[in-house]
Amino acid sequence: MSQLKKVMSGLIFNKSRNKSFPKVYKSFLRKGQLEKGYKEMASLNLSLARTCIEADNDALSVCEEKLTECE
């Protein structure tokens, strides 16, 4: 059962006051957009973290070389 169906199955609708469906649907769409956005940001953050760890490892290697030369 889809997430929207789960949300909708828990609601009781009154025919004269059927305004809750659009609100629930918009909320569902927003959550989907937020989830998509968070996944995209996670991918970007992982890429940046990998780049930074490579730079840190390079800097460490240079420092170790310099320290070895001093001994």
mmCIF file as Biopython writes it, N, C-alpha, C and O atoms, coordinates in Angstrom:
data_model
#
loop_
_atom_site.group_PDB
_atom_site.id
_atom_site.type_symbol
_atom_site.label_atom_id
_atom_site.label_alt_id
_atom_site.label_comp_id
_atom_site.label_asym_id
_atom_site.label_entity_id
_atom_site.label_seq_id
_atom_site.pdbx_PDB_ins_code
_atom_site.Cartn_x
_atom_site.Cartn_y
_atom_site.Cartn_z
_atom_site.occupancy
_atom_site.B_iso_or_equiv
_atom_site.auth_seq_id
_atom_site.auth_asym_id
_atom_site.pdbx_PDB_model_num
ATOM 1   N N  . MET A ? 1  ? 0.857   -1.183 0.000  1.0 0.0 1  A 1 
ATOM 2   C CA . MET A ? 1  ? 0.000   0.000  0.000  1.0 0.0 1  A 1 
ATOM 3   C C  . MET A ? 1  ? 0.898   1.239  0.000  1.0 0.0 1  A 1 
ATOM 4   O O  . MET A ? 1  ? 1.841   1.340  0.784  1.0 0.0 1  A 1 
ATOM 5   N N  . SER A ? 2  ? 0.587   2.169  -0.887 1.0 0.0 2  A 1 
ATOM 6   C CA . SER A ? 2  ? 1.425   3.365  -0.977 1.0 0.0 2  A 1 
ATOM 7   C C  . SER A ? 2  ? 1.269   4.225  0.272  1.0 0.0 2  A 1 
ATOM 8   O O  . SER A ? 2  ? 0.291   4.110  1.011  1.0 0.0 2  A 1 
ATOM 9   N N  . GLN A ? 3  ? 2.249   5.080  0.485  1.0 0.0 3  A 1 
ATOM 10  C CA . GLN A ? 3  ? 2.230   5.964  1.655  1.0 0.0 3  A 1 
ATOM 11  C C  . GLN A ? 3  ? 1.005   6.871  1.631  1.0 0.0 3  A 1 
ATOM 12  O O  . GLN A ? 3  ? 0.386   7.107  2.669  1.0 0.0 3  A 1 
ATOM 13  N N  . LEU A ? 4  ? 0.654   7.380  0.450  1.0 0.0 4  A 1 
ATOM 14  C CA . LEU A ? 4  ? -0.514  8.257  0.356  1.0 0.0 4  A 1 
ATOM 15  C C  . LEU A ? 4  ? -1.779  7.505  0.727  1.0 0.0 4  A 1 
ATOM 16  O O  . LEU A ? 4  ? -2.642  8.051  1.414  1.0 0.0 4  A 1 
ATOM 17  N N  . LYS A ? 5  ? -1.903  6.263  0.286  1.0 0.0 5  A 1 
ATOM 18  C CA . LYS A ? 5  ? -3.092  5.474  0.623  1.0 0.0 5  A 1 
ATOM 19  C C  . LYS A ? 5  ? -3.156  5.223  2.120  1.0 0.0 5  A 1 
ATOM 20  O O  . LYS A ? 5  ? -4.240  5.235  2.704  1.0 0.0 5  A 1 
ATOM 21  N N  . LYS A ? 6  ? -2.009  4.995  2.747  1.0 0.0 6  A 1 
ATOM 22  C CA . LYS A ? 6  ? -1.988  4.797  4.191  1.0 0.0 6  A 1 
ATOM 23  C C  . LYS A ? 6  ? -2.478  6.046  4.912  1.0 0.0 6  A 1 
ATOM 24  O O  . LYS A ? 6  ? -3.271  5.967  5.849  1.0 0.0 6  A 1 
ATOM 25  N N  . VAL A ? 7  ? -1.995  7.192  4.461  1.0 0.0 7  A 1 
ATOM 26  C CA . VAL A ? 7  ? -2.412  8.454  5.073  1.0 0.0 7  A 1 
ATOM 27  C C  . VAL A ? 7  ? -3.896  8.675  4.863  1.0 0.0 7  A 1 
ATOM 28  O O  . VAL A ? 7  ? -4.618  9.064  5.781  1.0 0.0 7  A 1 
ATOM 29  N N  . MET A ? 8  ? -4.342  8.420  3.635  1.0 0.0 8  A 1 
ATOM 30  C CA . MET A ? 8  ? -5.742  8.681  3.296  1.0 0.0 8  A 1 
ATOM 31  C C  . MET A ? 8  ? -6.679  7.701  3.998  1.0 0.0 8  A 1 
ATOM 32  O O  . MET A ? 8  ? -7.808  8.067  4.326  1.0 0.0 8  A 1 
ATOM 33  N N  . SER A ? 9  ? -6.241  6.473  4.235  1.0 0.0 9  A 1 
ATOM 34  C CA . SER A ? 9  ? -7.114  5.487  4.858  1.0 0.0 9  A 1 
ATOM 35  C C  . SER A ? 9  ? -7.426  5.835  6.304  1.0 0.0 9  A 1 
ATOM 36  O O  . SER A ? 9  ? -8.439  5.389  6.842  1.0 0.0 9  A 1 
ATOM 37  N N  . GLY A ? 10 ? -6.574  6.623  6.937  1.0 0.0 10 A 1 
ATOM 38  C CA . GLY A ? 10 ? -6.797  7.008  8.320  1.0 0.0 10 A 1 
ATOM 39  C C  . GLY A ? 10 ? -7.697  8.219  8.478  1.0 0.0 10 A 1 
ATOM 40  O O  . GLY A ? 10 ? -7.998  8.619  9.603  1.0 0.0 10 A 1 
ATOM 41  N N  . LEU A ? 11 ? -8.129  8.807  7.382  1.0 0.0 11 A 1 
ATOM 42  C CA . LEU A ? 11 ? -8.960  10.005 7.453  1.0 0.0 11 A 1 
ATOM 43  C C  . LEU A ? 11 ? -10.428 9.670  7.232  1.0 0.0 11 A 1 
ATOM 44  O O  . LEU A ? 11 ? -10.767 8.771  6.463  1.0 0.0 11 A 1 
ATOM 45  N N  . ILE A ? 12 ? -11.270 10.394 7.904  1.0 0.0 12 A 1 
ATOM 46  C CA . ILE A ? 12 ? -12.712 10.267 7.694  1.0 0.0 12 A 1 
ATOM 47  C C  . ILE A ? 12 ? -13.165 11.552 7.011  1.0 0.0 12 A 1 
ATOM 48  O O  . ILE A ? 12 ? -12.941 12.650 7.521  1.0 0.0 12 A 1 
ATOM 49  N N  . PHE A ? 13 ? -13.799 11.405 5.860  1.0 0.0 13 A 1 
ATOM 50  C CA . PHE A ? 13 ? -14.211 12.571 5.100  1.0 0.0 13 A 1 
ATOM 51  C C  . PHE A ? 13 ? -15.693 12.868 5.297  1.0 0.0 13 A 1 
ATOM 52  O O  . PHE A ? 13 ? -16.532 11.969 5.344  1.0 0.0 13 A 1 
ATOM 53  N N  . ASN A ? 14 ? -15.970 14.106 5.407  1.0 0.0 14 A 1 
ATOM 54  C CA . ASN A ? 14 ? -17.337 14.591 5.477  1.0 0.0 14 A 1 
ATOM 55  C C  . ASN A ? 14 ? -17.622 15.236 4.132  1.0 0.0 14 A 1 
ATOM 56  O O  . ASN A ? 14 ? -16.906 16.148 3.718  1.0 0.0 14 A 1 
ATOM 57  N N  . LYS A ? 15 ? -18.665 14.771 3.444  1.0 0.0 15 A 1 
ATOM 58  C CA . LYS A ? 15 ? -18.941 15.288 2.100  1.0 0.0 15 A 1 
ATOM 59  C C  . LYS A ? 15 ? -19.144 16.795 2.088  1.0 0.0 15 A 1 
ATOM 60  O O  . LYS A ? 15 ? -18.759 17.460 1.126  1.0 0.0 15 A 1 
ATOM 61  N N  . SER A ? 16 ? -19.730 17.333 3.119  1.0 0.0 16 A 1 
ATOM 62  C CA . SER A ? 16 ? -19.969 18.779 3.142  1.0 0.0 16 A 1 
ATOM 63  C C  . SER A ? 16 ? -18.693 19.553 3.451  1.0 0.0 16 A 1 
ATOM 64  O O  . SER A ? 16 ? -18.605 20.748 3.165  1.0 0.0 16 A 1 
ATOM 65  N N  . ARG A ? 17 ? -17.725 18.891 4.021  1.0 0.0 17 A 1 
ATOM 66  C CA . ARG A ? 17 ? -16.475 19.575 4.395  1.0 0.0 17 A 1 
ATOM 67  C C  . ARG A ? 17 ? -15.286 18.728 3.957  1.0 0.0 17 A 1 
ATOM 68  O O  . ARG A ? 17 ? -14.572 18.162 4.785  1.0 0.0 17 A 1 
ATOM 69  N N  . ASN A ? 18 ? -15.087 18.650 2.663  1.0 0.0 18 A 1 
ATOM 70  C CA . ASN A ? 18 ? -14.059 17.781 2.094  1.0 0.0 18 A 1 
ATOM 71  C C  . ASN A ? 18 ? -12.789 18.575 1.780  1.0 0.0 18 A 1 
ATOM 72  O O  . ASN A ? 18 ? -12.202 18.413 0.711  1.0 0.0 18 A 1 
ATOM 73  N N  . LYS A ? 19 ? -12.369 19.428 2.705  1.0 0.0 19 A 1 
ATOM 74  C CA . LYS A ? 19 ? -11.194 20.261 2.467  1.0 0.0 19 A 1 
ATOM 75  C C  . LYS A ? 19 ? -9.913  19.585 2.940  1.0 0.0 19 A 1 
ATOM 76  O O  . LYS A ? 19 ? -8.817  20.059 2.643  1.0 0.0 19 A 1 
ATOM 77  N N  . SER A ? 20 ? -10.040 18.497 3.665  1.0 0.0 20 A 1 
ATOM 78  C CA . SER A ? 20 ? -8.837  17.888 4.211  1.0 0.0 20 A 1 
ATOM 79  C C  . SER A ? 20 ? -8.026  17.143 3.153  1.0 0.0 20 A 1 
ATOM 80  O O  . SER A ? 20 ? -6.809  17.019 3.296  1.0 0.0 20 A 1 
ATOM 81  N N  . PHE A ? 21 ? -8.663  16.649 2.104  1.0 0.0 21 A 1 
ATOM 82  C CA . PHE A ? 21 ? -7.917  15.923 1.075  1.0 0.0 21 A 1 
ATOM 83  C C  . PHE A ? 21 ? -6.853  16.791 0.415  1.0 0.0 21 A 1 
ATOM 84  O O  . PHE A ? 21 ? -5.702  16.361 0.332  1.0 0.0 21 A 1 
ATOM 85  N N  . PRO A ? 22 ? -7.183  18.005 -0.064 1.0 0.0 22 A 1 
ATOM 86  C CA . PRO A ? 22 ? -6.120  18.830 -0.678 1.0 0.0 22 A 1 
ATOM 87  C C  . PRO A ? 22 ? -4.975  19.128 0.279  1.0 0.0 22 A 1 
ATOM 88  O O  . PRO A ? 22 ? -3.815  19.156 -0.132 1.0 0.0 22 A 1 
ATOM 89  N N  . LYS A ? 23 ? -5.289  19.351 1.554  1.0 0.0 23 A 1 
ATOM 90  C CA . LYS A ? 23 ? -4.231  19.641 2.523  1.0 0.0 23 A 1 
ATOM 91  C C  . LYS A ? 23 ? -3.320  18.431 2.704  1.0 0.0 23 A 1 
ATOM 92  O O  . LYS A ? 23 ? -2.096  18.560 2.723  1.0 0.0 23 A 1 
ATOM 93  N N  . VAL A ? 24 ? -3.931  17.257 2.836  1.0 0.0 24 A 1 
ATOM 94  C CA . VAL A ? 24 ? -3.146  16.039 3.014  1.0 0.0 24 A 1 
ATOM 95  C C  . VAL A ? 24 ? -2.309  15.768 1.772  1.0 0.0 24 A 1 
ATOM 96  O O  . VAL A ? 24 ? -1.136  15.408 1.875  1.0 0.0 24 A 1 
ATOM 97  N N  . TYR A ? 25 ? -2.901  15.940 0.616  1.0 0.0 25 A 1 
ATOM 98  C CA . TYR A ? 25 ? -2.190  15.680 -0.637 1.0 0.0 25 A 1 
ATOM 99  C C  . TYR A ? 25 ? -1.008  16.629 -0.801 1.0 0.0 25 A 1 
ATOM 100 O O  . TYR A ? 25 ? 0.084   16.206 -1.181 1.0 0.0 25 A 1 
ATOM 101 N N  . LYS A ? 26 ? -1.225  17.919 -0.513 1.0 0.0 26 A 1 
ATOM 102 C CA . LYS A ? 26 ? -0.124  18.889 -0.612 1.0 0.0 26 A 1 
ATOM 103 C C  . LYS A ? 26 ? 0.980   18.559 0.382  1.0 0.0 26 A 1 
ATOM 104 O O  . LYS A ? 26 ? 2.165   18.675 0.069  1.0 0.0 26 A 1 
ATOM 105 N N  . SER A ? 27 ? 0.584   18.148 1.578  1.0 0.0 27 A 1 
ATOM 106 C CA . SER A ? 27 ? 1.569   17.773 2.589  1.0 0.0 27 A 1 
ATOM 107 C C  . SER A ? 27 ? 2.375   16.571 2.126  1.0 0.0 27 A 1 
ATOM 108 O O  . SER A ? 27 ? 3.591   16.519 2.309  1.0 0.0 27 A 1 
ATOM 109 N N  . PHE A ? 28 ? 1.687   15.604 1.526  1.0 0.0 28 A 1 
ATOM 110 C CA . PHE A ? 28 ? 2.355   14.409 1.002  1.0 0.0 28 A 1 
ATOM 111 C C  . PHE A ? 28 ? 3.354   14.783 -0.083 1.0 0.0 28 A 1 
ATOM 112 O O  . PHE A ? 28 ? 4.474   14.271 -0.100 1.0 0.0 28 A 1 
ATOM 113 N N  . LEU A ? 29 ? 2.959   15.670 -0.985 1.0 0.0 29 A 1 
ATOM 114 C CA . LEU A ? 29 ? 3.861   16.104 -2.058 1.0 0.0 29 A 1 
ATOM 115 C C  . LEU A ? 29 ? 5.075   16.823 -1.493 1.0 0.0 29 A 1 
ATOM 116 O O  . LEU A ? 29 ? 6.199   16.600 -1.941 1.0 0.0 29 A 1 
ATOM 117 N N  . ARG A ? 30 ? 4.846   17.696 -0.498 1.0 0.0 30 A 1 
ATOM 118 C CA . ARG A ? 30 ? 5.952   18.425 0.113  1.0 0.0 30 A 1 
ATOM 119 C C  . ARG A ? 30 ? 6.948   17.461 0.749  1.0 0.0 30 A 1 
ATOM 120 O O  . ARG A ? 30 ? 8.160   17.635 0.623  1.0 0.0 30 A 1 
ATOM 121 N N  . LYS A ? 31 ? 6.426   16.444 1.433  1.0 0.0 31 A 1 
ATOM 122 C CA . LYS A ? 31 ? 7.322   15.472 2.072  1.0 0.0 31 A 1 
ATOM 123 C C  . LYS A ? 31 ? 8.142   14.740 1.014  1.0 0.0 31 A 1 
ATOM 124 O O  . LYS A ? 31 ? 9.327   14.479 1.218  1.0 0.0 31 A 1 
ATOM 125 N N  . GLY A ? 32 ? 7.522   14.410 -0.106 1.0 0.0 32 A 1 
ATOM 126 C CA . GLY A ? 32 ? 8.244   13.749 -1.192 1.0 0.0 32 A 1 
ATOM 127 C C  . GLY A ? 32 ? 9.322   14.642 -1.766 1.0 0.0 32 A 1 
ATOM 128 O O  . GLY A ? 32 ? 10.418  14.179 -2.080 1.0 0.0 32 A 1 
ATOM 129 N N  . GLN A ? 33 ? 9.015   15.925 -1.906 1.0 0.0 33 A 1 
ATOM 130 C CA . GLN A ? 33 ? 10.005  16.866 -2.419 1.0 0.0 33 A 1 
ATOM 131 C C  . GLN A ? 33 ? 11.136  17.040 -1.420 1.0 0.0 33 A 1 
ATOM 132 O O  . GLN A ? 33 ? 12.302  17.134 -1.805 1.0 0.0 33 A 1 
ATOM 133 N N  . LEU A ? 34 ? 10.794  17.083 -0.137 1.0 0.0 34 A 1 
ATOM 134 C CA . LEU A ? 34 ? 11.836  17.204 0.884  1.0 0.0 34 A 1 
ATOM 135 C C  . LEU A ? 34 ? 12.745  15.980 0.872  1.0 0.0 34 A 1 
ATOM 136 O O  . LEU A ? 34 ? 13.967  16.103 0.959  1.0 0.0 34 A 1 
ATOM 137 N N  . GLU A ? 35 ? 12.142  14.807 0.764  1.0 0.0 35 A 1 
ATOM 138 C CA . GLU A ? 35 ? 12.940  13.581 0.732  1.0 0.0 35 A 1 
ATOM 139 C C  . GLU A ? 35 ? 13.881  13.587 -0.465 1.0 0.0 35 A 1 
ATOM 140 O O  . GLU A ? 35 ? 15.053  13.231 -0.343 1.0 0.0 35 A 1 
ATOM 141 N N  . LYS A ? 36 ? 13.367  13.989 -1.614 1.0 0.0 36 A 1 
ATOM 142 C CA . LYS A ? 36 ? 14.195  14.053 -2.820 1.0 0.0 36 A 1 
ATOM 143 C C  . LYS A ? 36 ? 15.336  15.060 -2.617 1.0 0.0 36 A 1 
ATOM 144 O O  . LYS A ? 36 ? 16.482  14.787 -2.973 1.0 0.0 36 A 1 
ATOM 145 N N  . GLY A ? 37 ? 15.014  16.211 -2.049 1.0 0.0 37 A 1 
ATOM 146 C CA . GLY A ? 37 ? 16.031  17.230 -1.797 1.0 0.0 37 A 1 
ATOM 147 C C  . GLY A ? 37 ? 17.105  16.757 -0.840 1.0 0.0 37 A 1 
ATOM 148 O O  . GLY A ? 37 ? 18.292  17.000 -1.058 1.0 0.0 37 A 1 
ATOM 149 N N  . TYR A ? 38 ? 16.685  16.074 0.231  1.0 0.0 38 A 1 
ATOM 150 C CA . TYR A ? 38 ? 17.661  15.554 1.189  1.0 0.0 38 A 1 
ATOM 151 C C  . TYR A ? 38 ? 18.569  14.509 0.550  1.0 0.0 38 A 1 
ATOM 152 O O  . TYR A ? 38 ? 19.766  14.466 0.835  1.0 0.0 38 A 1 
ATOM 153 N N  . LYS A ? 39 ? 18.005  13.670 -0.311 1.0 0.0 39 A 1 
ATOM 154 C CA . LYS A ? 39 ? 18.835  12.657 -0.991 1.0 0.0 39 A 1 
ATOM 155 C C  . LYS A ? 39 ? 19.836  13.311 -1.931 1.0 0.0 39 A 1 
ATOM 156 O O  . LYS A ? 39 ? 20.979  12.864 -2.030 1.0 0.0 39 A 1 
ATOM 157 N N  . GLU A ? 40 ? 19.414  14.370 -2.625 1.0 0.0 40 A 1 
ATOM 158 C CA . GLU A ? 40 ? 20.340  15.078 -3.514 1.0 0.0 40 A 1 
ATOM 159 C C  . GLU A ? 40 ? 21.454  15.738 -2.709 1.0 0.0 40 A 1 
ATOM 160 O O  . GLU A ? 40 ? 22.618  15.702 -3.106 1.0 0.0 40 A 1 
ATOM 161 N N  . MET A ? 41 ? 21.090  16.345 -1.570 1.0 0.0 41 A 1 
ATOM 162 C CA . MET A ? 41 ? 22.103  16.991 -0.734 1.0 0.0 41 A 1 
ATOM 163 C C  . MET A ? 41 ? 23.054  15.956 -0.140 1.0 0.0 41 A 1 
ATOM 164 O O  . MET A ? 41 ? 24.249  16.221 -0.009 1.0 0.0 41 A 1 
ATOM 165 N N  . ALA A ? 42 ? 22.541  14.786 0.219  1.0 0.0 42 A 1 
ATOM 166 C CA . ALA A ? 42 ? 23.397  13.732 0.762  1.0 0.0 42 A 1 
ATOM 167 C C  . ALA A ? 42 ? 24.448  13.327 -0.268 1.0 0.0 42 A 1 
ATOM 168 O O  . ALA A ? 42 ? 25.614  13.117 0.068  1.0 0.0 42 A 1 
ATOM 169 N N  . SER A ? 43 ? 24.026  13.223 -1.511 1.0 0.0 43 A 1 
ATOM 170 C CA . SER A ? 43 ? 24.967  12.869 -2.575 1.0 0.0 43 A 1 
ATOM 171 C C  . SER A ? 43 ? 26.039  13.944 -2.738 1.0 0.0 43 A 1 
ATOM 172 O O  . SER A ? 43 ? 27.222  13.634 -2.880 1.0 0.0 43 A 1 
ATOM 173 N N  . LEU A ? 44 ? 25.620  15.197 -2.717 1.0 0.0 44 A 1 
ATOM 174 C CA . LEU A ? 44 ? 26.586  16.304 -2.826 1.0 0.0 44 A 1 
ATOM 175 C C  . LEU A ? 44 ? 27.538  16.326 -1.636 1.0 0.0 44 A 1 
ATOM 176 O O  . LEU A ? 44 ? 28.743  16.509 -1.804 1.0 0.0 44 A 1 
ATOM 177 N N  . ASN A ? 45 ? 26.995  16.139 -0.433 1.0 0.0 45 A 1 
ATOM 178 C CA . ASN A ? 45 ? 27.834  16.150 0.767  1.0 0.0 45 A 1 
ATOM 179 C C  . ASN A ? 45 ? 28.849  15.017 0.746  1.0 0.0 45 A 1 
ATOM 180 O O  . ASN A ? 45 ? 29.999  15.202 1.144  1.0 0.0 45 A 1 
ATOM 181 N N  . LEU A ? 46 ? 28.430  13.854 0.286  1.0 0.0 46 A 1 
ATOM 182 C CA . LEU A ? 46 ? 29.353  12.724 0.197  1.0 0.0 46 A 1 
ATOM 183 C C  . LEU A ? 46 ? 30.475  13.023 -0.786 1.0 0.0 46 A 1 
ATOM 184 O O  . LEU A ? 46 ? 31.636  12.704 -0.528 1.0 0.0 46 A 1 
ATOM 185 N N  . SER A ? 47 ? 30.130  13.629 -1.903 1.0 0.0 47 A 1 
ATOM 186 C CA . SER A ? 47 ? 31.133  13.986 -2.901 1.0 0.0 47 A 1 
ATOM 187 C C  . SER A ? 47 ? 32.133  14.989 -2.328 1.0 0.0 47 A 1 
ATOM 188 O O  . SER A ? 47 ? 33.342  14.848 -2.515 1.0 0.0 47 A 1 
ATOM 189 N N  . LEU A ? 48 ? 31.621  15.998 -1.630 1.0 0.0 48 A 1 
ATOM 190 C CA . LEU A ? 48 ? 32.510  16.992 -1.013 1.0 0.0 48 A 1 
ATOM 191 C C  . LEU A ? 48 ? 33.386  16.360 0.058  1.0 0.0 48 A 1 
ATOM 192 O O  . LEU A ? 48 ? 34.570  16.680 0.162  1.0 0.0 48 A 1 
ATOM 193 N N  . ALA A ? 49 ? 32.819  15.477 0.844  1.0 0.0 49 A 1 
ATOM 194 C CA . ALA A ? 49 ? 33.594  14.822 1.900  1.0 0.0 49 A 1 
ATOM 195 C C  . ALA A ? 49 ? 34.716  13.985 1.301  1.0 0.0 49 A 1 
ATOM 196 O O  . ALA A ? 49 ? 35.829  13.970 1.828  1.0 0.0 49 A 1 
ATOM 197 N N  . ARG A ? 50 ? 34.433  13.292 0.209  1.0 0.0 50 A 1 
ATOM 198 C CA . ARG A ? 50 ? 35.475  12.485 -0.435 1.0 0.0 50 A 1 
ATOM 199 C C  . ARG A ? 50 ? 36.593  13.364 -0.977 1.0 0.0 50 A 1 
ATOM 200 O O  . ARG A ? 50 ? 37.770  13.020 -0.874 1.0 0.0 50 A 1 
ATOM 201 N N  . THR A ? 51 ? 36.218  14.495 -1.551 1.0 0.0 51 A 1 
ATOM 202 C CA . THR A ? 51 ? 37.222  15.423 -2.071 1.0 0.0 51 A 1 
ATOM 203 C C  . THR A ? 51 ? 38.089  15.954 -0.936 1.0 0.0 51 A 1 
ATOM 204 O O  . THR A ? 51 ? 39.310  16.039 -1.065 1.0 0.0 51 A 1 
ATOM 205 N N  . CYS A ? 52 ? 37.452  16.309 0.171  1.0 0.0 52 A 1 
ATOM 206 C CA . CYS A ? 52 ? 38.199  16.862 1.306  1.0 0.0 52 A 1 
ATOM 207 C C  . CYS A ? 52 ? 39.111  15.824 1.938  1.0 0.0 52 A 1 
ATOM 208 O O  . CYS A ? 52 ? 40.223  16.156 2.349  1.0 0.0 52 A 1 
ATOM 209 N N  . ILE A ? 53 ? 38.670  14.586 2.023  1.0 0.0 53 A 1 
ATOM 210 C CA . ILE A ? 53 ? 39.527  13.553 2.617  1.0 0.0 53 A 1 
ATOM 211 C C  . ILE A ? 53 ? 40.739  13.303 1.735  1.0 0.0 53 A 1 
ATOM 212 O O  . ILE A ? 53 ? 41.826  13.031 2.245  1.0 0.0 53 A 1 
ATOM 213 N N  . GLU A ? 54 ? 40.573  13.390 0.424  1.0 0.0 54 A 1 
ATOM 214 C CA . GLU A ? 54 ? 41.707  13.241 -0.478 1.0 0.0 54 A 1 
ATOM 215 C C  . GLU A ? 54 ? 42.700  14.377 -0.268 1.0 0.0 54 A 1 
ATOM 216 O O  . GLU A ? 54 ? 43.908  14.146 -0.240 1.0 0.0 54 A 1 
ATOM 217 N N  . ALA A ? 55 ? 42.203  15.597 -0.120 1.0 0.0 55 A 1 
ATOM 218 C CA . ALA A ? 55 ? 43.078  16.750 0.110  1.0 0.0 55 A 1 
ATOM 219 C C  . ALA A ? 55 ? 43.789  16.615 1.455  1.0 0.0 55 A 1 
ATOM 220 O O  . ALA A ? 55 ? 44.974  16.930 1.565  1.0 0.0 55 A 1 
ATOM 221 N N  . ASP A ? 56 ? 43.073  16.150 2.477  1.0 0.0 56 A 1 
ATOM 222 C CA . ASP A ? 56 ? 43.691  15.954 3.785  1.0 0.0 56 A 1 
ATOM 223 C C  . ASP A ? 56 ? 44.790  14.891 3.719  1.0 0.0 56 A 1 
ATOM 224 O O  . ASP A ? 56 ? 45.856  15.057 4.311  1.0 0.0 56 A 1 
ATOM 225 N N  . ASN A ? 57 ? 44.530  13.819 3.009  1.0 0.0 57 A 1 
ATOM 226 C CA . ASN A ? 57 ? 45.540  12.760 2.879  1.0 0.0 57 A 1 
ATOM 227 C C  . ASN A ? 57 ? 46.773  13.257 2.139  1.0 0.0 57 A 1 
ATOM 228 O O  . ASN A ? 57 ? 47.898  12.908 2.495  1.0 0.0 57 A 1 
ATOM 229 N N  . ASP A ? 58 ? 46.563  14.073 1.108  1.0 0.0 58 A 1 
ATOM 230 C CA . ASP A ? 58 ? 47.690  14.651 0.378  1.0 0.0 58 A 1 
ATOM 231 C C  . ASP A ? 58 ? 48.509  15.569 1.287  1.0 0.0 58 A 1 
ATOM 232 O O  . ASP A ? 58 ? 49.739  15.526 1.274  1.0 0.0 58 A 1 
ATOM 233 N N  . ALA A ? 59 ? 47.825  16.392 2.070  1.0 0.0 59 A 1 
ATOM 234 C CA . ALA A ? 59 ? 48.519  17.300 2.981  1.0 0.0 59 A 1 
ATOM 235 C C  . ALA A ? 59 ? 49.295  16.515 4.035  1.0 0.0 59 A 1 
ATOM 236 O O  . ALA A ? 59 ? 50.416  16.887 4.383  1.0 0.0 59 A 1 
ATOM 237 N N  . LEU A ? 60 ? 48.718  15.453 4.536  1.0 0.0 60 A 1 
ATOM 238 C CA . LEU A ? 60 ? 49.402  14.617 5.513  1.0 0.0 60 A 1 
ATOM 239 C C  . LEU A ? 60 ? 50.659  13.991 4.920  1.0 0.0 60 A 1 
ATOM 240 O O  . LEU A ? 60 ? 51.699  13.922 5.576  1.0 0.0 60 A 1 
ATOM 241 N N  . SER A ? 61 ? 50.554  13.541 3.686  1.0 0.0 61 A 1 
ATOM 242 C CA . SER A ? 61 ? 51.729  12.948 3.025  1.0 0.0 61 A 1 
ATOM 243 C C  . SER A ? 61 ? 52.852  13.959 2.892  1.0 0.0 61 A 1 
ATOM 244 O O  . SER A ? 61 ? 54.013  13.639 3.147  1.0 0.0 61 A 1 
ATOM 245 N N  . VAL A ? 62 ? 52.514  15.178 2.495  1.0 0.0 62 A 1 
ATOM 246 C CA . VAL A ? 62 ? 53.522  16.227 2.357  1.0 0.0 62 A 1 
ATOM 247 C C  . VAL A ? 62 ? 54.162  16.526 3.710  1.0 0.0 62 A 1 
ATOM 248 O O  . VAL A ? 62 ? 55.381  16.665 3.802  1.0 0.0 62 A 1 
ATOM 249 N N  . CYS A ? 63 ? 53.352  16.624 4.753  1.0 0.0 63 A 1 
ATOM 250 C CA . CYS A ? 63 ? 53.887  16.889 6.096  1.0 0.0 63 A 1 
ATOM 251 C C  . CYS A ? 63 ? 54.807  15.773 6.557  1.0 0.0 63 A 1 
ATOM 252 O O  . CYS A ? 63 ? 55.865  16.031 7.132  1.0 0.0 63 A 1 
ATOM 253 N N  . GLU A ? 64 ? 54.408  14.537 6.306  1.0 0.0 64 A 1 
ATOM 254 C CA . GLU A ? 64 ? 55.248  13.400 6.694  1.0 0.0 64 A 1 
ATOM 255 C C  . GLU A ? 64 ? 56.572  13.403 5.938  1.0 0.0 64 A 1 
ATOM 256 O O  . GLU A ? 64 ? 57.616  13.078 6.503  1.0 0.0 64 A 1 
ATOM 257 N N  . GLU A ? 65 ? 56.526  13.773 4.651  1.0 0.0 65 A 1 
ATOM 258 C CA . GLU A ? 65 ? 57.761  13.867 3.868  1.0 0.0 65 A 1 
ATOM 259 C C  . GLU A ? 65 ? 58.689  14.925 4.452  1.0 0.0 65 A 1 
ATOM 260 O O  . GLU A ? 65 ? 59.887  14.690 4.607  1.0 0.0 65 A 1 
ATOM 261 N N  . LYS A ? 66 ? 58.128  16.100 4.778  1.0 0.0 66 A 1 
ATOM 262 C CA . LYS A ? 66 ? 58.940  17.181 5.340  1.0 0.0 66 A 1 
ATOM 263 C C  . LYS A ? 66 ? 59.536  16.777 6.682  1.0 0.0 66 A 1 
ATOM 264 O O  . LYS A ? 66 ? 60.699  17.069 6.957  1.0 0.0 66 A 1 
ATOM 265 N N  . LEU A ? 67 ? 58.748  16.107 7.517  1.0 0.0 67 A 1 
ATOM 266 C CA . LEU A ? 67 ? 59.265  15.669 8.816  1.0 0.0 67 A 1 
ATOM 267 C C  . LEU A ? 67 ? 60.371  14.627 8.661  1.0 0.0 67 A 1 
ATOM 268 O O  . LEU A ? 67 ? 61.341  14.621 9.418  1.0 0.0 67 A 1 
ATOM 269 N N  . THR A ? 68 ? 60.215  13.750 7.674  1.0 0.0 68 A 1 
ATOM 270 C CA . THR A ? 68 ? 61.231  12.734 7.408  1.0 0.0 68 A 1 
ATOM 271 C C  . THR A ? 68 ? 62.528  13.382 6.938  1.0 0.0 68 A 1 
ATOM 272 O O  . THR A ? 68 ? 63.613  12.922 7.296  1.0 0.0 68 A 1 
ATOM 273 N N  . GLU A ? 69 ? 62.431  14.438 6.144  1.0 0.0 69 A 1 
ATOM 274 C CA . GLU A ? 69 ? 63.618  15.143 5.664  1.0 0.0 69 A 1 
ATOM 275 C C  . GLU A ? 69 ? 64.358  15.821 6.790  1.0 0.0 69 A 1 
ATOM 276 O O  . GLU A ? 69 ? 65.580  15.950 6.728  1.0 0.0 69 A 1 
ATOM 277 N N  . CYS A ? 70 ? 63.652  16.261 7.821  1.0 0.0 70 A 1 
ATOM 278 C CA . CYS A ? 70 ? 64.264  16.955 8.945  1.0 0.0 70 A 1 
ATOM 279 C C  . CYS A ? 70 ? 65.042  16.014 9.852  1.0 0.0 70 A 1 
ATOM 280 O O  . CYS A ? 70 ? 65.951  16.454 10.556 1.0 0.0 70 A 1 
ATOM 281 N N  . GLU A ? 71 ? 64.711  14.754 9.850  1.0 0.0 71 A 1 
ATOM 282 C CA . GLU A ? 71 ? 65.368  13.808 10.756 1.0 0.0 71 A 1 
ATOM 283 C C  . GLU A ? 71 ? 66.710  13.416 10.297 1.0 0.0 71 A 1 
ATOM 284 O O  . GLU A ? 71 ? 67.382  12.624 10.958 1.0 0.0 71 A 1 
#
